[in-house]
C-alpha cells in the first residue's frame, strides 16, 4: 500500500486535484481518499452527498464499524472524512490524529485491500495533527499556484517536511485565477531542491464539474483537462524520486515574488 499526501495553501485546489487523481487511479487501483479538513468537504466531488465524519461517528458511539465512516463512492474509490470541532472550539488537527488511529484500529486498509491512500490535508498550518502525516507518508506533494502567498505556504510546508526528516516528492502547479507563470514555479522547485511534477491548466470544465458536484474525469472523461489529470496521476504513481527539501529564506522568496509580479529586481 502506498500512502500519498497533498499539502498546499487553503483554496489552492487540493480537493479538486485529489478527487480527480482518485478517479484516474481507480482505473487500475483500489483507492481510499482521506479528507483531513475540519469542513469535511474534501471528498465532495466523489461521494455526491455528505458523509458522517470519524469524529462525529465516535461522538455517537465508541465501538464504530468500518461502514460507519467509510463510503464507497464509485468502483474502487472509498472516502473518509476526519472532521473537526466547531470553529473556535478545540484543536482542528485532532480530527486527523483520531481518523488515522481509527482507520488503523479497524484495519480498513487491509480489509478493503487498499492499494493507494490519498490524504487531502489542510496546508496553511504545519503543526499538530496536520503535520502528523508528514511522519509516515510514502510520498508528499505540495500543490501551489504561481502567486506569492501560495509559494510562501509551500515553502513553510517544505520547512515542516525537513524538520520531520521526511522527503518531498515534488510540486504540482495548479493555475488559479488570471495569473499563470509556470517559470516562477519551476524556479521555486529548483531553489528548494524538488521535482516539478506538472501543470494543471485553467479550464472552465473544472468549474462546471465542481458546480455539479462531480470530478472532471467523471463528467467529461474525454476532455483535454481529464487527459491532464490522467497524465499527472501516471507521473505520481511512477515517481519514486524523493528529495530532502531545502526551504529558502524570505528574502529569496520575495525576489521570486518579484518575478511573478514583474516588478524589476
Helices and strands as residue ranges (DSSP letters): E 2-7, H 14-25, E 31-35, H 44-47, H 54-60, H 66-69, E 71-74, E 77-81, H 94-105, H 108-111, E 116-120, H 128-132, G 133-135, E 139-144, H 148-163, E 170-174, H 182-192, E 196-200, H 204-211, H 216-219, H 224-237, H 250-261
